[in-house]
Amino acid sequence: MSELPKTFEPRAIEDRWYAHWEERGLFRPERSDAEPWTIVNPPPNVTGSLHIGHALDNTLQDIATRHQRMLGKDAMWVVGMDHAGIATQMVVERQLEERQDKRTNYSRDDFIAKVWEWKEESGGQITRQLRRLGCSMDWSNERFTMDDGFCRAVTKVFVELYNRKLAYRDKRLVNWDPKFQTAISDLEVETRDVQGKFWTLRYPLEDGSGAIEVATTRPETMLADMAVAVHPEDARYAAIIGKQIKHPITGRLIPVVADEHADPELGSGAVKITPGHDFNDFEVGKRAGFAPRDMLNMFDGQARVVQTQDGLLPADLIGLTREEARKRVVELLESEGALVAVEDRTIPTPYGDRSGVVIEPWLTDQWYVDVRPLAERVAAATKSGEIKIVPESWAKTWYHWLENIQPWCVSRQLWWGHRIPAWFAEDGTVFVAETEEEARAQAGDRPLRQDEDVLDTWFSSALWPFATLGWPEETEDLKRHYPNDLLISGFDILFFWDARMAMQGMEFMGEVPWRTLYLHGLVRDAKGQKMSKSKGNTVDPLGLIDKYGADALRFTMAAMESQGRDIKLDEKRVEGYRNFATKLWNAARFLQMNGVGASQTIAAPEATLPVNRWIIGEVVETLAKLDKAFAELRFDEMADAIYHFTWGTFCDWYVELVKGAFDEETKRVAAWAFDQILVMLHPMMPFITEELWGSNERPYELIIAKWPAPEAAVDPDAKAEVEWLIELVSEVRSARTELNVPPSAKLHLFATDASDDTGARLDRQHQTLSRLARLDSIQLSRFDGAGAAQVVVGEATFALPLEGVIDLGAEKARLAKGAEAAEKERDSLAQRLGNSAFTERAKPEAVEKARADHAAKAAEAERLRAALERLG
């Protein structure tokens, strides 16, 4: 047994134990005959660093993995990184810009070589940070989405989808980033409220019979207008549906079309339709009969004005930016008398989350995957129970998205990533194959050029559950570990990653990728606001680890994770769980000082003393709560069960109850019970538990210890007796505190109406009760005097005479005065909260504080009145 230091210092412990676990291969010990269990880590970006969302996500995964490992399973936590196409290319391009250099000064191959250099030197910082968090991942099998094997899987999937008529090339609208000049996904678009204007324009009818007014937040796009839409049931416009409008700037003739997209209640009820530059207009245009190839495009890849296909744009507009074009278009409209009104308006505007520029809906040729048939299979698998969604409240959202799914744009105009395995002949014929040699064989040796685009990063990460296991090779890991058992994910990537994994897994493996999908909430600040750098309310998990230790942060994440609800992270909670770790440390030191070492048995030892039979039963009950919580993935309930048992039951009561009475039985039971705590707590707080486990000589590390198997039951008699003792001690202590009894004063206890059982308990627990409640004597008789505090436990009433111990008159006056003051404040706060002018107009935090203050004052008043009553 090595003596523990007086002070718990996490950092040194964490570094030492993590290195030990990894060097010994304990994150995936050799268990080829054991039942397999698998989880995959959402691959973080190679450019990323650990943020608080990662801390939550990976903590939950690690808790589940460590638990399964302790159950004896071949627990495999797949780890790796995503190549993060646009993010990584941006980082390397920025480095070039700092040297007055740029990507286009290099060939594609040379630039990609620079990206690989950056990856080897600087990429993967987050994997080192995940180690700081304590993540017990299978680092020996770490994967990267640009590894050779993974690239082969990605290429094979794309070619197969093409051959199955699911992948195709089409002209459609995409989210176009003019800075990076690539299509981006919806997830990479953030909407910001921008102060802008609302322009109302007048378009004249060709026949001169009148005009129609439309409103827009983007007047420059009117240069590519192809129609004006009105609702088919809007009587105001019934007579002009089908008529032509003469465009006020270009002279283009455009039709008035009937479409339910036009809202009669909004503005004039008529809307301009620019199908080449608006997602809603694109659909309206298709319904009106415009083929995508014929839709007008007025911007190039940098969002500068280009001539439309009909050649009608004025020459002085060509080459202008969107901002310049807007200014010039408004001037032209004014000169034509076509500008009716301008009003200020707050406008939701899409921005690229990395580029920071306004995203342009842009009509372009891209590669798509028809995911509808794949989504139908996933929906059916979920309904049949093959995929279980936890919490079930997310199932409705899951089905809605699957049932209303649109084609997936999978091409990106980047250099870094999986280049699309498609080659074009001079006449535009496309040949899709796994290698250029195969494509040339298909083309009959015609000259070919490979598509310049790469695949969306989400395309490759959708293969993560099986490509990381060696697919398309039939590896042993693939046979044993697919399907995975569990996926833990934030709900914000439910569609971008989770659903796509499900679709690709079922398409290429014939089975769901995982049996259970657990969706957690987002981490917000203490006030419930979304964290952002602009608000200055982000939380650095590494800073919290430095300050409080990884165990404290991990336990906070678990304790606050309540099946999908967002977490309001308050640093005080992390500090509180650091105190919990210190409490555990001090309990271990106390046991050491009393000769308590490692337990010699997994099953509970034999016990005769009620206090020992009681603590064994408490372990059994806590384990049952934990097992249920693990089965239901209730991380908050896991934390709650072990926290209250460790702090309250074991440290506060058991240690106190056996203090000074460490016979051999108690040493055995205390050692066993404390070992059970370390094992049960390990998945949530791995570092301190491993350190305390290792402070006693052991044949194996805690990380691979067996999950508890007490082979014992709750002893109802012992449970009833010890809980009675705890209640009586607590009541006496409360009375002493409330009535200002000096800590050194020993009191006499009189028991009235005590049953024979209570009398026997008083006899058996005389010594413990006297020590913990600071009693001079215990008598089974009525106290007939005055000035005694009264407590009731069970059927008995207990009196504590206080004459001569405290000034009874002064104490009654103090309590009465305190109660009256608390009641006055309580009532004042109640009146304030009853005033709707306050609750509806005040800041939410002010109302919340008033409610908390009211509850506190009400409780204080009740406590003081109860104390006054005790004195009679």
VENFENSUL-V254368 format. One record per residue. N is the residue number from 1. SS is DSSP state (a for helix, b for strand, c for the rest). PSI is psi as a letter, one per 30 degrees, with the letter a starting at -180 (999 if undefined). D_LAST is the distance of its C-alpha to the last C-alpha in Angstrom with 2 decimals. Layout:
[[N/SS/PSI/D_LAST] [N/SS/PSI/D_LAST]]
//
This chain:
[[1/c/k/54.30] [2/c/k/54.56] [3/c/k/51.75] [4/c/k/49.92] [5/c/l/49.83] [6/c/e/46.53] [7/c/k/46.64] [8/c/j/47.23] [9/c/j/50.22] [10/a/e/51.28] [11/a/e/54.75] [12/a/e/56.66] [13/a/e/55.13] [14/a/e/55.99] [15/a/e/59.60] [16/a/e/60.28] [17/a/e/58.89] [18/a/e/60.44] [19/a/e/63.85] [20/a/e/63.44] [21/a/e/62.56] [22/a/e/65.45] [23/a/e/68.01] [24/c/f/67.21] [25/c/g/67.55] [26/a/f/64.07] [27/a/f/63.42] [28/a/i/65.83] [29/c/l/66.49] [30/c/j/69.50] [31/c/h/68.37] [32/c/f/71.44] [33/c/f/70.55] [34/c/l/66.94] [35/c/k/65.77] [36/b/k/66.34] [37/b/k/63.64] [38/b/k/64.53] [39/b/k/63.09] [40/b/k/65.01] [41/c/k/63.76] [42/c/j/64.44] [43/c/j/67.18] [44/b/l/66.20] [45/b/k/68.93] [46/c/f/71.11] [47/c/f/70.44] [48/c/l/66.66] [49/c/l/63.83] [50/c/j/60.35] [51/c/l/58.07] [52/a/f/54.49] [53/a/e/55.74] [54/a/e/57.84] [55/a/e/54.84] [56/a/e/52.86] [57/a/e/55.86] [58/a/f/56.98] [59/a/e/53.56] [60/a/e/53.07] [61/a/e/56.57] [62/a/e/56.03] [63/a/e/52.81] [64/a/e/54.70] [65/a/e/57.72] [66/a/e/55.95] [67/a/e/54.07] [68/a/e/57.36] [69/a/e/59.03] [70/a/f/56.35] [71/c/f/56.95] [72/c/g/60.46] [73/c/l/62.33] [74/b/i/65.28] [75/b/j/63.14] [76/b/j/65.37] [77/b/j/64.02] [78/b/k/67.06] [79/c/k/67.17] [80/b/a/69.62] [81/b/l/70.32] [82/b/k/71.82] [83/c/f/74.89] [84/c/i/73.36] [85/a/d/76.69] [86/a/e/76.16] [87/a/e/73.44] [88/a/e/75.58] [89/a/e/78.78] [90/a/e/77.00] [91/a/e/75.81] [92/a/e/79.33] [93/a/e/80.97] [94/a/e/78.66] [95/a/e/79.72] [96/a/e/83.34] [97/a/e/82.75] [98/a/f/81.39] [99/c/g/84.85] [100/c/h/86.65] [101/c/l/87.50] [102/c/l/86.89] [103/a/e/86.90] [104/a/f/90.12] [105/a/f/92.00] [106/c/l/91.69] [107/c/l/92.83] [108/a/e/90.20] [109/a/e/90.55] [110/a/e/90.33] [111/a/e/87.18] [112/a/e/85.54] [113/a/e/86.50] [114/a/e/84.60] [115/a/e/81.52] [116/a/e/81.74] [117/a/e/82.07] [118/a/e/78.90] [119/a/e/77.09] [120/a/e/78.08] [121/a/e/77.11] [122/c/f/74.04] [123/c/l/72.99] [124/c/g/70.20] [125/a/e/67.69] [126/a/f/65.00] [127/a/e/65.76] [128/a/e/64.93] [129/a/e/61.69] [130/a/e/60.79] [131/a/e/61.10] [132/a/e/58.56] [133/a/f/56.13] [134/c/g/56.78] [135/c/k/58.76] [136/c/i/60.39] [137/c/l/63.46] [138/c/i/66.80] [139/a/f/68.56] [140/a/f/71.58] [141/a/h/72.42] [142/c/k/71.60] [143/b/l/73.51] [144/b/k/74.75] [145/c/f/75.92] [146/c/g/79.25] [147/c/l/79.99] [148/a/e/83.36] [149/a/e/81.91] [150/a/e/79.47] [151/a/e/82.28] [152/a/e/84.33] [153/a/e/81.52] [154/a/e/81.10] [155/a/e/84.86] [156/a/e/85.18] [157/a/e/82.39] [158/a/e/83.96] [159/a/e/87.41] [160/a/e/86.11] [161/a/e/84.27] [162/a/e/87.51] [163/a/f/89.56] [164/c/g/87.14] [165/c/g/87.66] [166/c/f/84.03] [167/b/k/84.76] [168/b/l/87.08] [169/b/k/88.06] [170/b/l/87.42] [171/b/j/87.31] [172/b/l/83.86] [173/b/k/81.38] [174/b/l/79.20] [175/b/j/76.65] [176/b/k/79.12] [177/b/j/78.13] [178/c/f/80.92] [179/c/e/80.04] [180/c/f/80.20] [181/c/h/82.64] [182/b/l/81.10] [183/b/k/79.26] [184/b/l/75.54] [185/c/l/72.87] [186/a/e/70.19] [187/a/f/67.63] [188/a/g/69.52] [189/b/k/69.31] [190/b/k/66.39] [191/b/k/66.03] [192/b/k/65.36] [193/b/k/64.94] [194/b/k/67.86] [195/b/j/68.75] [196/b/a/72.08] [197/b/l/74.11] [198/b/j/75.00] [199/b/k/78.73] [200/b/k/80.20] [201/b/l/83.86] [202/b/k/86.63] [203/b/k/89.01] [204/b/k/92.20] [205/b/k/93.59] [206/c/e/97.02] [207/c/g/98.71] [208/c/g/97.63] [209/c/f/95.71] [210/c/a/92.53] [211/b/l/89.87] [212/b/k/86.51] [213/b/k/83.55] [214/b/l/81.38] [215/b/k/78.56] [216/b/l/77.98] [217/c/f/75.96] [218/c/i/78.94] [219/a/f/82.12] [220/a/f/84.22] [221/a/f/83.98] [222/a/f/85.81] [223/a/f/88.98] [224/a/g/88.50] [225/c/k/87.53] [226/c/f/89.15] [227/b/l/87.74] [228/b/k/85.44] [229/b/k/83.11] [230/b/l/81.84] [231/c/k/79.81] [232/c/f/82.19] [233/c/g/80.48] [234/c/j/80.37] [235/a/f/82.81] [236/a/f/83.41] [237/a/g/85.34] [238/a/e/86.86] [239/a/f/90.33] [240/a/f/90.48] [241/c/k/89.27] [242/c/f/92.20] [243/c/l/93.70] [244/b/k/94.40] [245/b/k/92.82] [246/b/j/94.71] [247/c/k/92.67] [248/c/f/92.65] [249/c/e/93.38] [250/c/f/95.22] [251/c/g/96.94] [252/c/k/95.81] [253/b/k/95.72] [254/b/k/92.46] [255/b/l/91.46] [256/b/k/88.66] [257/b/l/86.92] [258/b/k/84.40] [259/c/k/81.29] [260/c/f/77.70] [261/c/e/76.53] [262/c/k/77.21] [263/c/j/74.21] [264/c/f/75.37] [265/c/f/72.07] [266/c/j/72.39] [267/c/b/74.64] [268/c/f/78.08] [269/c/f/77.62] [270/b/k/80.48] [271/b/k/80.12] [272/b/k/82.69] [273/b/j/83.32] [274/c/i/84.03] [275/c/f/84.01] [276/c/f/84.97] [277/c/g/81.97] [278/c/k/78.98] [279/a/e/77.38] [280/a/e/76.87] [281/a/e/80.37] [282/a/e/81.80] [283/a/e/80.63] [284/a/e/81.85] [285/a/e/85.18] [286/a/e/85.61] [287/a/f/84.91] [288/c/f/87.49] [289/c/g/90.08] [290/c/k/90.17] [291/c/k/90.68] [292/a/e/88.73] [293/a/f/92.07] [294/a/f/93.04] [295/c/k/89.81] [296/c/k/90.41] [297/c/k/89.09] [298/c/g/89.07] [299/b/l/87.45] [300/c/a/88.46] [301/c/f/86.19] [302/c/g/85.19] [303/c/h/84.33] [304/b/k/87.44] [305/b/k/89.47] [306/c/l/92.41] [307/c/k/95.00] [308/c/l/94.05] [309/c/f/96.33] [310/c/f/98.00] [311/c/g/98.91] [312/c/f/97.69] [313/c/k/95.38] [314/c/k/96.80] [315/a/e/98.11] [316/a/f/96.07] [317/a/f/92.84] [318/c/k/93.85] [319/c/f/92.05] [320/c/l/89.21] [321/b/l/85.61] [322/a/e/83.11] [323/a/e/81.95] [324/a/e/85.54] [325/a/e/86.51] [326/a/e/83.65] [327/a/e/84.76] [328/a/e/88.40] [329/a/e/87.68] [330/a/e/85.68] [331/a/e/88.63] [332/a/e/91.08] [333/a/e/88.95] [334/a/e/88.78] [335/a/f/92.54] [336/a/f/93.08] [337/c/g/90.78] [338/c/f/88.67] [339/b/j/85.38] [340/b/e/83.43] [341/b/l/80.07] [342/b/k/77.86] [343/b/l/74.09] [344/b/k/71.42] [345/b/k/69.36] [346/b/k/66.88] [347/b/k/68.64] [348/b/k/67.26] [349/b/k/69.88] [350/b/k/70.52] [351/b/k/70.87] [352/b/k/71.84] [353/c/f/68.79] [354/c/e/71.01] [355/c/f/73.88] [356/c/g/71.86] [357/c/l/74.67] [358/b/k/74.68] [359/c/k/75.52] [360/b/k/78.56] [361/b/k/78.98] [362/b/k/82.48] [363/b/j/85.06] [364/b/l/86.47] [365/b/k/87.81] [366/b/l/85.20] [367/b/k/84.62] [368/b/l/82.20] [369/b/k/80.78] [370/c/j/80.48] [371/c/f/77.04] [372/a/e/76.61] [373/a/e/77.92] [374/a/e/75.82] [375/a/e/72.69] [376/a/e/73.34] [377/a/e/73.31] [378/a/e/70.02] [379/a/e/68.40] [380/a/e/69.71] [381/a/e/68.44] [382/a/e/64.95] [383/a/e/64.93] [384/c/f/66.13] [385/c/g/63.30] [386/c/e/65.58] [387/c/k/63.56] [388/b/k/59.79] [389/b/k/58.06] [390/b/k/54.48] [391/c/l/52.54] [392/a/f/54.33] [393/a/f/53.61] [394/a/f/56.58] [395/a/e/59.02] [396/a/e/59.72] [397/a/e/60.73] [398/a/e/62.80] [399/a/e/64.72] [400/a/e/65.25] [401/a/e/66.90] [402/a/e/68.98] [403/a/f/70.19] [404/c/h/71.13] [405/c/k/72.59] [406/c/l/75.46] [407/c/k/78.22] [408/b/j/77.09] [409/b/j/79.00] [410/c/g/79.45] [411/b/k/81.95] [412/b/k/81.23] [413/c/i/83.76] [414/c/l/82.95] [415/c/e/84.77] [416/c/k/81.90] [417/c/a/80.95] [418/c/j/82.60] [419/b/k/85.87] [420/c/k/86.63] [421/c/i/89.31] [422/b/k/91.56] [423/b/k/95.09] [424/b/k/97.14] [425/c/l/100.88] [426/c/f/102.79] [427/c/g/102.76] [428/c/f/98.94] [429/c/k/98.86] [430/b/k/95.78] [431/b/k/95.75] [432/b/k/92.42] [433/c/l/92.54] [434/c/f/90.73] [435/c/l/93.46] [436/a/e/96.10] [437/a/e/98.77] [438/a/e/97.55] [439/a/e/97.48] [440/a/e/101.06] [441/a/e/102.19] [442/a/e/100.79] [443/a/f/102.47] [444/c/h/105.86] [445/c/g/105.91] [446/c/l/105.62] [447/c/k/104.21] [448/c/l/100.41] [449/b/k/97.63] [450/b/k/94.02] [451/c/k/91.28] [452/c/f/89.76] [453/c/l/86.22] [454/b/l/83.45] [455/b/k/80.81] [456/c/k/77.34] [457/a/e/74.96] [458/a/f/72.83] [459/a/e/75.92] [460/a/e/76.01] [461/a/f/72.25] [462/c/f/72.31] [463/c/g/74.18] [464/a/e/71.58] [465/a/f/70.30] [466/a/e/73.81] [467/a/e/76.02] [468/c/f/73.79] [469/c/g/74.47] [470/c/f/78.24] [471/c/k/79.36] [472/c/g/82.17] [473/c/k/82.88] [474/c/i/81.61] [475/c/l/79.57] [476/a/e/77.42] [477/a/e/74.32] [478/a/e/75.19] [479/a/e/75.55] [480/a/e/72.28] [481/a/g/70.02] [482/c/k/71.05] [483/c/l/69.22] [484/b/l/66.26] [485/b/e/62.89] [486/b/k/60.66] [487/b/k/61.04] [488/b/k/58.20] [489/b/l/58.99] [490/b/k/57.62] [491/a/f/58.04] [492/a/f/60.17] [493/a/g/63.11] [494/a/e/62.71] [495/a/e/66.18] [496/a/e/67.97] [497/a/e/67.46] [498/a/e/65.54] [499/a/e/67.60] [500/a/e/70.83] [501/a/e/70.14] [502/a/e/69.54] [503/a/e/72.80] [504/a/e/74.93] [505/a/e/73.46] [506/a/e/74.27] [507/a/e/77.69] [508/a/f/78.84] [509/a/f/76.90] [510/c/g/76.61] [511/c/l/72.89] [512/c/l/69.68] [513/c/f/68.93] [514/b/l/65.34] [515/b/f/63.28] [516/b/k/60.02] [517/b/j/59.63] [518/b/k/56.23] [519/b/j/55.69] [520/b/l/53.07] [521/c/a/52.01] [522/c/l/52.82] [523/b/k/50.94] [524/b/l/49.87] [525/c/l/48.22] [526/c/f/44.48] [527/c/g/44.81] [528/c/g/46.73] [529/c/k/50.11] [530/b/k/53.25] [531/c/k/54.34] [532/c/l/57.64] [533/c/e/59.49] [534/c/e/60.10] [535/c/f/56.36] [536/c/g/55.81] [537/c/g/52.87] [538/c/l/54.50] [539/c/k/52.87] [540/c/j/55.07] [541/a/e/53.93] [542/a/e/55.94] [543/a/e/54.10] [544/a/e/50.77] [545/a/e/52.27] [546/a/e/53.45] [547/a/e/50.02] [548/a/f/47.69] [549/c/l/50.03] [550/a/e/51.49] [551/a/e/48.78] [552/a/e/46.04] [553/a/e/48.16] [554/a/e/49.08] [555/a/e/45.52] [556/a/e/44.58] [557/a/e/47.49] [558/a/e/46.50] [559/a/f/42.79] [560/a/f/43.61] [561/c/j/46.53] [562/c/i/45.40] [563/c/i/48.67] [564/c/f/50.62] [565/c/k/47.97] [566/c/k/48.69] [567/b/k/46.76] [568/b/j/45.08] [569/c/j/45.64] [570/c/k/43.28] [571/a/f/44.22] [572/a/e/40.57] [573/a/e/40.55] [574/a/e/43.53] [575/a/e/41.86] [576/a/e/38.79] [577/a/f/41.05] [578/a/e/42.85] [579/a/e/39.51] [580/a/e/39.31] [581/a/e/42.76] [582/a/e/41.71] [583/a/e/38.71] [584/a/e/41.23] [585/a/e/43.59] [586/a/e/41.07] [587/a/e/40.06] [588/a/e/43.77] [589/a/e/44.18] [590/a/e/41.25] [591/a/e/42.86] [592/a/e/46.21] [593/a/f/44.87] [594/c/g/43.64] [595/c/g/47.03] [596/c/j/46.32] [597/c/b/49.52] [598/c/k/51.04] [599/c/k/50.45] [600/c/g/53.50] [601/c/k/52.88] [602/c/e/52.27] [603/c/l/50.65] [604/c/k/47.28] [605/c/l/47.64] [606/c/k/46.71] [607/c/k/43.16] [608/c/e/41.32] [609/c/k/37.98] [610/a/e/35.23] [611/a/e/34.51] [612/a/e/38.23] [613/a/e/38.67] [614/a/e/35.71] [615/a/e/37.22] [616/a/e/40.57] [617/a/e/39.07] [618/a/e/37.40] [619/a/e/40.87] [620/a/e/42.36] [621/a/e/39.90] [622/a/e/40.36] [623/a/e/44.10] [624/a/e/44.05] [625/a/e/42.23] [626/a/e/44.77] [627/a/e/47.74] [628/a/e/46.66] [629/a/e/46.15] [630/a/e/49.58] [631/a/e/51.21] [632/a/g/49.83] [633/c/h/50.36] [634/c/i/46.72] [635/a/e/46.63] [636/a/e/43.16] [637/a/e/41.82] [638/a/e/43.79] [639/a/e/42.18] [640/a/e/38.67] [641/a/e/39.03] [642/a/e/40.43] [643/a/e/38.21] [644/a/e/34.91] [645/a/e/36.34] [646/a/e/37.79] [647/a/e/35.05] [648/a/e/31.87] [649/a/e/32.96] [650/a/e/35.59] [651/a/e/35.01] [652/a/e/31.22] [653/a/e/30.52] [654/a/e/33.67] [655/a/e/34.88] [656/a/e/31.54] [657/a/e/31.32] [658/a/g/34.88] [659/c/k/34.92] [660/c/g/36.55] [661/c/h/37.59] [662/c/i/40.78] [663/c/a/42.89] [664/a/e/45.99] [665/a/e/44.36] [666/a/e/41.63] [667/a/e/44.32] [668/a/e/46.32] [669/a/e/43.44] [670/a/e/42.14] [671/a/e/45.73] [672/a/e/46.24] [673/a/e/43.01] [674/a/e/43.71] [675/a/e/47.28] [676/a/e/46.07] [677/a/e/44.01] [678/a/e/47.14] [679/a/e/49.27] [680/a/e/46.89] [681/a/f/46.21] [682/a/e/49.86] [683/c/e/51.12] [684/c/e/48.64] [685/c/i/48.60] [686/a/e/51.94] [687/a/e/52.49] [688/a/e/49.43] [689/a/e/49.36] [690/a/e/53.08] [691/a/e/52.63] [692/a/e/49.82] [693/a/e/51.80] [694/a/f/54.85] [695/c/f/53.12] [696/c/k/53.58] [697/c/k/57.08] [698/c/l/57.74] [699/c/f/60.90] [700/c/l/60.33] [701/c/l/58.50] [702/a/e/55.24] [703/a/f/56.96] [704/a/g/58.94] [705/c/l/56.35] [706/c/k/55.58] [707/c/k/52.66] [708/c/k/50.03] [709/c/i/50.88] [710/c/f/48.15] [711/c/h/49.62] [712/c/l/46.16] [713/c/l/43.49] [714/c/k/39.73] [715/c/j/38.39] [716/a/e/35.64] [717/a/e/34.19] [718/a/e/34.07] [719/a/e/32.67] [720/a/e/29.83] [721/a/e/28.97] [722/a/e/29.10] [723/a/e/27.19] [724/a/e/24.40] [725/a/e/24.56] [726/a/e/24.54] [727/a/e/21.52] [728/a/e/19.50] [729/a/e/20.77] [730/a/e/20.09] [731/a/e/16.43] [732/a/e/15.96] [733/a/e/18.12] [734/a/e/16.29] [735/a/e/12.94] [736/a/e/15.08] [737/a/e/16.86] [738/a/e/14.16] [739/c/g/12.44] [740/c/h/15.95] [741/c/k/16.26] [742/c/k/19.97] [743/c/e/22.14] [744/c/f/23.81] [745/c/k/20.79] [746/c/k/20.77] [747/b/l/17.60] [748/b/k/17.39] [749/b/k/16.43] [750/b/k/15.69] [751/b/k/16.74] [752/b/k/16.05] [753/c/g/18.48] [754/c/k/20.62] [755/c/l/24.15] [756/a/e/27.30] [757/a/e/27.82] [758/a/e/24.43] [759/a/e/25.23] [760/a/e/28.63] [761/a/e/27.32] [762/a/e/24.98] [763/a/e/28.11] [764/a/e/30.40] [765/c/g/28.15] [766/a/e/26.81] [767/a/e/28.83] [768/a/e/28.21] [769/a/e/24.45] [770/a/e/24.28] [771/a/e/26.53] [772/a/e/24.98] [773/a/f/21.25] [774/c/i/22.20] [775/b/k/21.02] [776/b/e/22.42] [777/b/l/21.97] [778/b/k/21.01] [779/b/k/20.52] [780/c/i/20.77] [781/c/l/18.61] [782/c/k/15.25] [783/c/j/12.99] [784/c/f/12.31] [785/c/a/11.02] [786/c/l/7.90] [787/c/h/6.89] [788/b/k/7.45] [789/b/k/7.54] [790/b/k/8.16] [791/b/k/11.52] [792/b/k/13.81] [793/b/j/17.55] [794/c/b/20.07] [795/c/f/19.45] [796/b/k/17.25] [797/b/k/13.55] [798/b/k/13.31] [799/b/k/11.00] [800/b/j/11.81] [801/b/k/11.41] [802/c/g/11.64] [803/b/k/12.70] [804/c/f/16.14] [805/c/e/16.01] [806/b/l/14.58] [807/c/j/14.24] [808/a/e/10.49] [809/a/e/11.58] [810/a/e/14.06] [811/a/e/12.00] [812/a/e/9.54] [813/a/e/12.91] [814/a/e/14.59] [815/a/e/12.41] [816/a/e/12.58] [817/a/e/16.27] [818/a/e/17.00] [819/a/e/15.58] [820/a/e/17.65] [821/a/e/20.68] [822/a/e/20.58] [823/a/e/20.31] [824/a/e/23.18] [825/a/e/25.34] [826/a/e/24.56] [827/a/e/25.72] [828/a/e/28.72] [829/a/e/29.82] [830/a/e/29.45] [831/a/e/31.69] [832/a/e/34.16] [833/a/f/34.34] [834/c/f/34.90] [835/c/j/37.94] [836/a/f/41.03] [837/a/e/42.94] [838/a/e/40.70] [839/a/f/40.40] [840/a/f/44.12] [841/a/f/45.62] [842/c/l/43.51] [843/c/k/44.38] [844/a/e/42.82] [845/a/e/41.19] [846/a/e/39.54] [847/a/e/38.13] [848/a/e/36.98] [849/a/e/35.21] [850/a/e/33.46] [851/a/e/32.21] [852/a/e/31.00] [853/a/e/29.22] [854/a/e/27.56] [855/a/e/26.31] [856/a/e/25.02] [857/a/e/23.14] [858/a/e/21.64] [859/a/e/20.44] [860/a/e/19.10] [861/a/e/17.13] [862/a/e/15.69] [863/a/e/14.82] [864/a/e/13.10] [865/a/e/10.99] [866/a/e/10.11] [867/a/e/9.30] [868/a/e/7.02] [869/a/e/5.15] [870/a/e/5.46] [871/c/f/3.85] [872/c/999/0.00]]
//
